[in-house]
């Protein structure tokens, strides 16, 4: 190996490693964001189920869900880890008297970061679960 080629390898490594690390960190963070989406999906179902079986506590339960009470929602694993999207839960039992509908909406929560606004969608598709009351 000639003397100049050794320096060339170091320069190539110095150019490639930051790009590679950004790519790997993006994959990891994307995995966390997807895990949050699945977590909220499960929480919508769990909240609808819990509401449908709690006959005596429905009024306070609905108020806690609709006010997005963090401590209350944490009990249902409904609070995302990444804070990338602002999550809002809504419990509605007025459309049909024998059913409850719980929905969740996701709005981008990254402030004025122009790069993030260009790359990520402003809103994700809302999730909803309708459950019969017991």
Beta strands, then each sheet from edge to edge (+ up, - down):
strand 1: 85-92
strand 2: 99-108
strand 3: 123-132
sheet 1: 1+ 2- 3+
end
